[in-house]
Each structure stands twice: as C-alpha cells, then as structure tokens.
Amino acid sequence: MPGPLDGVRIVDLTTMISGPFATMMLGDQGADVIKVESPGTGDLLRYFGTTRGGLAAIFTTSNRNKRSVVLNLKEPRGVEIVCRLVEGADVFVQNFRPGAAERMGIGEAVLREVQPDLVYVSISGFGETGPYSHQRVYDPVIQALSGLASTQGDPGTGRPAMVRTILPDKLTSVTAAQAISAALFARERTGKGQHVRLAMLDSVVAWLWPDGMMNHTYLGDDVTVTPPVSTLNLVFETVDGYVTAGALSDAEWHGMCRALEREDLLSDPRFGSVAERSKNFGALIEAADGAMKKKTSAEMLARLDAEDVPNATILSRDEMVTSPQVEANELVVEYTHPHAGPMREPRPAARFDVTPSSIRRPAPSLGEHTDEVLKEIGVEDIEALRSAGVIQ
C-alpha cells in the first residue's frame, strides 16, 4: 500500500543533515524526493565518518527513499532544469545561506511563477536577518548560541558541554518535516502554497524552553525558582552496572522508597510533596544513589518494577540494538545496499495502519537517477547536456 504522502513530489536541494533528514522522513511516508546535487562531490555527507563502498553510513541513513540528480547550477541550463522539475513538484526545499538561492536564480519569486501553489521551504542557521544571518553554521554553533551547551554544563563548575549528538540539526529536520506536512495540508484547504522559513536557532530555542528555560519564563516577582532540570542526573550506579529511575507523583515516590528500602524518607519534610521534592532534588538523588549501590541492577530493577516506578537499565549502543523491546518493536531492519553492502537502520518510527511508511529504495549513489528523472520531465538532449557539463 502507498504511504500517506504518495503522489507528493519534493525537489530537495539541501545537504548535510538539517534538510536531508527531513526529506528522508517525508520520503519514508511515500513522497517522491528528488535530491539535486552538485557535480563532482555532491552532498559532502557522502564522505563523512564510517564508510563502505564509497558511501558514509550517516548519508545512507539520512537519504533513503530518494533519487539523486546531478545538476550544475552555475550553468543556465542547470537552473532551467530545476525550474522544469519544480513545474511538477509540490515542495521545494533548500538550506543555502540567506540570499544564495536568489542569486542562483531559484528563489521563491522565480519558482512561484513556475508553480504558483508551491510550498517553498528555506532552512537556515539563524534566519534571514540579524547579525549572524550571513555566517556559515554547524551544529555546535547552534548549541552554543541557543543555551543548549550551557544547559548541559557541569552543575559544579558551570563549564558548558556539547550534547554528543547533532541534536540541533536533527531537531530542525523533525520541525521542518512537520511544517512541510502542515503547509501541504493548508494548501489542500486553501489552494495556496506558501514560503516556510525555519532557522536552526529558532527550532532549538523553542524545543529547549519548557524545561531548560522554566526559571526564565515568568517575569516579575513571586516566582518559586527550582533547580534547573539540567542539574538532574538520573544515573545510578549499582553493584554491577548503571540504571535509571524516577518518581514524580506521590505514589511513585512511595513506591521508590519501598524499593530502596528507605521508607524513612517518607516522613522527611523535604520530600513530602512534588514541589518540595523538586526543590530538594539533590538530597533526594544522594539518598537514592546510596541505596542503589548496595544492589545489583537486576535486583534493583525488579524491585522498582514491582512498585510501578519508571526504571530501566542503561544500555550501551551495542546492547540497545539487540535489546528485547527494540526487537519486539521490530525497530531495526537489515538489508543489503547495492553499493555499501549489508547494513541495518531503524524503520520509519511512525506506523500508519492504512498508509504505511516503508523503506522503498536505498540511499542513491551520486547522480544515479539523473537520466531517469530528466526523461520523466521530457529532457531529450541528455548526452549533449552531459558533454557540456550541465549534468553528470
């Protein structure tokens, strides 16, 4: 059965992660994603990190369900072909620095003349105005300026720390995929396309705010300030490993005290309510940590589970792949990539019971579908274009 976005065509001129991971998710949901790359190297993510068969693992898992077309946009014919692709498209996505698309001849005004109801998407680091809008951006820059690195800082020294995954890039991708779907839905109702603008900085600040900025939300006086959530480190050492557990409600707290064999804490006024526990979380963690160090992980988790307290063992990445719940969810799938060989990756996370998502095609080699796509839009002089350096 086709996916929920079957029939939607996306022309994708994005590179790295913030755009490609978004269009990959839409491709999983059935959209026909045409990835337009530059001659020679294409998307630099093809070569970053762990590689085999000329393809990086991070590229293959961010660009499945796409077709690759190589166009030289420094040539007028290359720009003309992009416009012809857009004629039959629903969405156009680019993540150049502000102003670059206009200089290349593929700005919104030009493409909207070609396709009036187009959903035109611009992803940038900082937005289109302001003192940083001209700068190149990578993930750590956004972590630094959004407050995320500060949030991750050491509670004792205050030294900032980076999240050890490219969170701003991937979070922006998820935000972009949702925004594109919403714009397509609005177009179905109104018949009008629109320009969706998304900055990585905006995505991360909005995502960080509810917990990371709770002490900066209310203005004025009479505000009860609690320790930042970022100071909470719910990692507990046991005799043979590490576990996590948390108790928010009174019922969970009572159960946790019984599991820890620390029922004396139930009469401690510092922990008598959710509000008091949140103010005295450091002391609570210290008490729990001391009790857990006396038991094995299996014993501790069994006691917590019996009391209906949220808990889990802390798995390594190797352990996660084969963990019972991941296997029960059939989350990790294996197949053979035609160039990179045997591989595994997560299936699309969202499950649709009528219009299922699927991995229909592996990540493409550079320019693998140039001829196929150009023939679909009626381009006939393909070999002449290749000889002229317009395509690869």
C-alpha positions as CSV (number, residue, x, y, z in Angstrom):
1,M,0.0,0.0,0.0
2,P,1.3,3.5,-0.7
3,G,2.3,5.8,2.1
4,P,0.4,8.9,3.3
5,L,2.4,11.3,1.1
6,D,2.1,9.2,-2.0
7,G,1.8,11.5,-5.0
8,V,3.7,14.3,-3.4
9,R,6.9,15.3,-5.2
10,I,9.7,17.1,-3.4
11,V,12.6,18.8,-5.1
12,D,15.4,18.7,-2.5
13,L,18.4,21.0,-2.8
14,T,19.5,20.5,0.8
15,T,22.8,19.0,2.1
16,M,24.3,17.7,5.3
17,I,21.5,16.9,7.9
18,S,19.0,19.7,8.6
19,G,17.3,19.3,5.3
20,P,18.1,15.8,4.1
21,F,16.9,14.1,7.3
22,A,13.6,16.0,7.0
23,T,13.0,15.0,3.4
24,M,14.0,11.4,4.2
25,M,11.2,11.2,6.7
26,L,8.8,12.5,4.0
27,G,10.2,10.0,1.6
28,D,9.5,7.3,4.1
29,Q,5.9,8.4,4.1
30,G,5.6,8.0,0.3
31,A,6.8,11.3,-1.2
32,D,8.9,11.2,-4.3
33,V,12.0,13.0,-3.3
34,I,14.4,14.2,-6.0
35,K,17.7,15.1,-4.4
36,V,19.6,17.6,-6.6
37,E,23.3,17.6,-6.0
38,S,26.3,19.5,-7.5
39,P,28.8,17.9,-9.8
40,G,31.9,16.3,-8.5
41,T,31.3,15.7,-4.8
42,G,27.5,16.2,-4.3
43,D,26.4,16.2,-0.7
44,L,29.6,16.3,1.5
45,L,27.9,14.0,4.0
46,R,28.5,11.2,1.5
47,Y,32.1,11.1,2.7
48,F,31.9,11.8,6.4
49,G,32.6,9.2,9.1
50,T,32.2,5.5,8.7
51,T,32.2,4.4,5.1
52,R,32.0,1.4,2.8
53,G,31.5,1.1,-0.9
54,G,32.1,4.9,-1.3
55,L,29.1,5.8,1.0
56,A,29.2,7.1,4.5
57,A,26.8,5.4,7.0
58,I,25.4,8.7,8.1
59,F,24.5,9.5,4.5
60,T,22.8,6.2,3.8
61,T,20.6,6.5,6.8
62,S,19.6,10.2,6.1
63,N,18.9,9.8,2.3
64,R,17.0,6.6,1.7
65,N,13.8,6.8,-0.4
66,K,15.4,9.5,-2.7
67,R,16.5,9.8,-6.3
68,S,19.8,11.6,-7.0
69,V,20.1,14.0,-9.9
70,V,23.3,15.9,-10.5
71,L,22.9,19.4,-12.0
72,N,25.4,22.2,-12.4
73,L,23.5,25.3,-11.2
74,K,26.3,27.6,-12.4
75,E,25.1,26.8,-15.9
76,P,21.8,28.4,-17.1
77,R,20.6,25.0,-18.5
78,G,21.0,23.6,-15.0
79,V,18.8,26.3,-13.5
80,E,16.3,25.7,-16.3
81,I,16.1,22.0,-15.5
82,V,15.5,22.8,-11.8
83,C,12.6,25.0,-12.9
84,R,11.2,22.2,-15.0
85,L,11.5,19.8,-12.1
86,V,9.5,22.3,-10.0
87,E,6.7,22.5,-12.6
88,G,5.6,19.1,-11.5
89,A,6.5,19.4,-7.8
90,D,4.6,20.2,-4.6
91,V,7.5,21.2,-2.4
92,F,10.9,22.8,-2.9
93,V,13.5,22.7,-0.1
94,Q,16.8,24.5,0.2
95,N,19.2,25.2,3.0
96,F,21.6,27.6,1.4
97,R,22.7,30.7,3.3
98,P,20.1,33.5,3.0
99,G,20.2,35.2,-0.4
100,A,22.1,32.4,-2.1
101,A,19.1,30.8,-3.8
102,E,18.0,34.2,-5.2
103,R,21.5,34.8,-6.6
104,M,21.4,31.3,-8.2
105,G,18.1,32.1,-9.9
106,I,16.0,29.6,-7.8
107,G,14.5,32.0,-5.2
108,E,10.8,31.8,-4.2
109,A,9.7,34.5,-6.6
110,V,11.1,32.7,-9.7
111,L,9.8,29.3,-8.7
112,R,6.4,30.5,-7.7
113,E,5.9,31.8,-11.3
114,V,6.7,28.3,-12.4
115,Q,4.5,26.6,-9.8
116,P,2.1,29.0,-8.2
117,D,0.9,26.7,-5.4
118,L,4.4,25.6,-4.5
119,V,5.4,25.0,-0.8
120,Y,8.8,26.7,-0.8
121,V,11.0,25.9,2.2
122,S,14.1,27.8,3.4
123,I,16.2,26.3,6.2
124,S,19.0,28.4,7.6
125,G,21.1,28.6,10.7
126,F,20.0,31.9,12.1
127,G,17.2,33.2,9.8
128,E,17.3,35.8,7.1
129,T,18.1,38.9,9.2
130,G,20.2,39.8,12.2
131,P,24.0,40.0,13.0
132,Y,24.7,36.2,12.4
133,S,22.5,35.6,9.4
134,H,25.5,35.7,7.0
135,Q,27.6,33.1,8.9
136,R,28.2,29.5,8.0
137,V,26.6,27.2,10.6
138,Y,27.4,23.8,12.0
139,D,25.6,22.1,14.9
140,P,28.0,23.1,17.7
141,V,27.5,26.8,16.8
142,I,23.7,26.5,17.4
143,Q,24.3,24.5,20.6
144,A,26.5,27.4,21.8
145,L,24.1,30.3,21.0
146,S,20.8,28.6,21.9
147,G,21.8,28.0,25.5
148,L,21.9,24.2,25.0
149,A,25.6,23.9,25.7
150,S,25.1,25.9,28.9
151,T,22.2,23.7,29.9
152,Q,24.4,20.7,29.5
153,G,27.1,22.3,31.6
154,D,28.7,20.9,34.8
155,P,26.5,21.8,37.7
156,G,29.5,22.3,40.0
157,T,31.9,24.3,37.7
158,G,29.4,25.7,35.2
159,R,31.7,24.7,32.3
160,P,29.5,24.3,29.3
161,A,29.3,21.0,27.4
162,M,28.0,19.9,24.0
163,V,25.3,17.3,23.5
164,R,27.2,14.4,22.0
165,T,24.9,14.0,19.0
166,I,24.0,16.6,16.3
167,L,20.7,17.5,18.1
168,P,20.1,20.9,16.5
169,D,20.4,19.5,13.0
170,K,18.1,16.6,13.6
171,L,15.6,18.6,15.7
172,T,15.4,21.2,12.9
173,S,14.7,18.3,10.5
174,V,11.8,17.0,12.5
175,T,10.4,20.5,12.8
176,A,10.8,21.0,9.0
177,A,9.1,17.7,8.2
178,Q,6.1,18.7,10.4
179,A,6.0,22.2,9.0
180,I,6.1,20.9,5.4
181,S,3.2,18.5,6.1
182,A,1.2,21.3,7.7
183,A,1.8,23.5,4.7
184,L,0.6,20.8,2.4
185,F,-2.5,20.3,4.5
186,A,-3.2,24.1,4.4
187,R,-2.8,24.0,0.6
188,E,-5.4,21.3,0.3
189,R,-7.8,23.5,2.2
190,T,-6.9,26.9,0.6
191,G,-5.4,26.0,-2.7
192,K,-2.4,28.3,-1.9
193,G,1.2,27.5,-1.4
194,Q,3.4,29.4,1.0
195,H,7.0,30.1,2.0
196,V,8.1,28.2,5.1
197,R,11.1,29.7,6.8
198,L,12.9,27.8,9.5
199,A,16.1,28.6,11.4
200,M,18.0,26.0,13.4
201,L,18.4,28.6,16.3
202,D,14.6,29.0,16.4
203,S,14.0,25.3,16.4
204,V,16.4,24.6,19.3
205,V,15.3,27.5,21.5
206,A,11.6,26.5,21.1
207,W,12.5,22.9,21.9
208,L,14.7,23.8,24.9
209,W,12.3,26.2,26.5
210,P,9.7,24.2,28.5
211,D,12.2,22.6,30.9
212,G,15.5,24.3,30.1
213,M,14.1,27.8,30.5
214,M,11.5,27.3,33.1
215,N,13.3,29.6,35.5
216,H,13.3,32.2,32.8
217,T,9.7,32.0,31.8
218,Y,7.7,34.0,34.4
219,L,8.5,37.7,34.6
220,G,8.3,39.8,37.8
221,D,8.2,38.8,41.4
222,D,6.6,36.0,43.5
223,V,8.2,33.2,41.4
224,T,9.2,30.0,43.1
225,V,12.5,29.1,41.5
226,T,13.7,25.5,41.5
227,P,17.0,23.9,40.5
228,P,17.2,23.6,36.7
229,V,16.2,20.3,35.2
230,S,19.6,20.2,33.6
231,T,21.1,19.6,37.1
232,L,19.3,16.3,37.4
233,N,21.4,13.3,36.6
234,L,19.2,10.3,37.0
235,V,22.1,7.8,36.5
236,F,22.5,5.5,39.5
237,E,25.4,3.1,40.0
238,T,24.6,-0.5,41.1
239,V,26.9,-3.3,42.1
240,D,27.3,-4.4,38.5
241,G,26.3,-1.5,36.3
242,Y,24.1,1.5,35.9
243,V,20.3,2.1,35.9
244,T,17.9,5.0,35.8
245,A,14.7,5.5,37.8
246,G,12.4,8.4,38.5
247,A,9.5,9.2,40.7
248,L,7.3,12.3,40.1
249,S,3.9,11.5,41.7
250,D,3.4,10.8,45.4
251,A,2.5,7.2,44.6
252,E,5.7,6.7,42.6
253,W,7.8,8.3,45.4
254,H,6.3,6.0,48.0
255,G,7.0,3.0,45.7
256,M,10.5,4.1,45.2
257,C,11.2,4.5,48.9
258,R,9.9,0.9,49.4
259,A,12.0,-0.4,46.6
260,L,15.1,1.3,48.0
261,E,14.3,0.1,51.5
262,R,14.4,3.7,52.6
263,E,10.9,4.1,54.0
264,D,12.3,6.5,56.5
265,L,12.4,9.1,53.7
266,L,8.6,9.2,53.6
267,S,8.5,11.2,56.8
268,D,11.2,13.6,55.7
269,P,9.5,17.0,55.1
270,R,12.0,17.8,52.3
271,F,10.3,15.1,50.2
272,G,6.7,15.5,51.3
273,S,5.3,16.8,48.0
274,V,6.1,17.2,44.4
275,A,7.0,20.8,45.0
276,E,9.3,20.0,48.0
277,R,11.0,17.1,46.2
278,S,11.7,19.4,43.2
279,K,13.3,22.0,45.5
280,N,15.4,19.3,47.3
281,F,16.3,17.1,44.4
282,G,20.0,17.0,45.1
283,A,19.4,15.4,48.5
284,L,16.9,13.0,47.1
285,I,19.3,11.8,44.4
286,E,22.0,11.4,47.1
287,A,19.8,9.2,49.2
288,A,18.7,7.1,46.2
289,D,22.2,6.7,44.9
290,G,23.5,5.3,48.3
291,A,20.7,2.7,48.4
292,M,21.2,1.5,44.8
293,K,24.9,1.0,45.2
294,K,24.1,-1.9,47.5
295,K,22.2,-4.0,45.0
296,T,22.7,-5.5,41.5
297,S,21.0,-3.9,38.5
298,A,18.7,-6.9,38.1
299,E,17.6,-6.9,41.7
300,M,17.1,-3.1,41.8
301,L,15.0,-3.0,38.5
302,A,12.9,-5.9,39.7
303,R,12.1,-4.1,43.0
304,L,11.3,-0.8,41.1
305,D,9.1,-2.6,38.6
306,A,7.2,-4.3,41.3
307,E,6.4,-0.9,42.8
308,D,5.4,0.5,39.4
309,V,8.2,3.0,39.4
310,P,9.6,4.0,35.9
311,N,13.0,2.4,35.5
312,A,15.5,0.9,33.0
313,T,19.0,-0.4,32.8
314,I,21.4,1.9,30.9
315,L,22.4,0.1,27.7
316,S,25.4,0.6,25.6
317,R,24.7,1.2,21.9
318,D,25.7,-2.4,21.1
319,E,23.2,-3.6,23.7
320,M,20.4,-1.4,22.5
321,V,20.4,-2.9,19.0
322,T,19.5,-6.3,20.4
323,S,17.5,-5.3,23.5
324,P,14.2,-7.2,24.0
325,Q,12.0,-4.1,23.5
326,V,13.8,-3.0,20.3
327,E,13.4,-6.5,19.0
328,A,9.7,-6.7,20.0
329,N,9.1,-3.4,18.2
330,E,10.9,-4.7,15.1
331,L,12.6,-1.4,15.1
332,V,15.9,-2.2,13.4
333,V,15.8,-3.7,9.9
334,E,18.5,-5.3,7.9
335,Y,19.0,-5.3,4.1
336,T,21.8,-5.2,1.5
337,H,22.6,-1.8,0.0
338,P,23.7,-2.2,-3.7
339,H,26.9,-0.2,-3.1
340,A,27.5,-0.2,0.7
341,G,26.6,-3.9,1.3
342,P,24.8,-5.4,4.3
343,M,23.5,-2.8,6.7
344,R,20.9,-2.1,9.3
345,E,19.0,1.0,10.3
346,P,15.7,1.9,12.1
347,R,12.5,1.5,10.2
348,P,10.3,4.7,10.0
349,A,9.3,5.4,13.6
350,A,5.6,6.3,12.9
351,R,3.4,3.4,12.0
352,F,0.3,4.1,9.8
353,D,-2.1,1.2,9.7
354,V,-3.7,2.2,6.4
355,T,-0.9,4.1,4.5
356,P,2.3,2.5,5.9
357,S,5.7,4.1,5.7
358,S,8.4,2.0,4.2
359,I,12.0,1.9,3.0
360,R,11.3,1.6,-0.7
361,R,14.7,2.4,-2.0
362,P,18.2,2.7,-0.5
363,A,20.2,5.9,-0.5
364,P,21.3,6.7,-4.0
365,S,24.8,6.9,-5.5
366,L,25.7,10.4,-6.8
367,G,23.6,11.1,-9.9
368,E,22.2,7.6,-10.0
369,H,18.8,8.8,-11.3
370,T,19.8,11.8,-13.4
371,D,18.9,10.2,-16.7
372,E,15.7,8.6,-15.3
373,V,14.3,11.9,-13.9
374,L,15.3,14.0,-16.8
375,K,13.5,11.7,-19.2
376,E,10.4,11.9,-17.0
377,I,10.2,15.7,-17.5
378,G,10.8,15.5,-21.2
379,V,14.5,16.4,-21.5
380,E,15.8,14.8,-24.7
381,D,19.4,16.1,-25.2
382,I,20.8,14.3,-22.2
383,E,24.1,13.3,-23.7
384,A,24.7,16.9,-25.0
385,L,24.0,18.2,-21.5
386,R,26.5,15.8,-20.1
387,S,29.1,16.8,-22.6
388,A,28.5,20.4,-21.8
389,G,29.0,19.8,-18.0
390,V,25.4,20.7,-17.2
391,I,24.7,17.2,-15.8
392,Q,26.8,14.4,-14.5
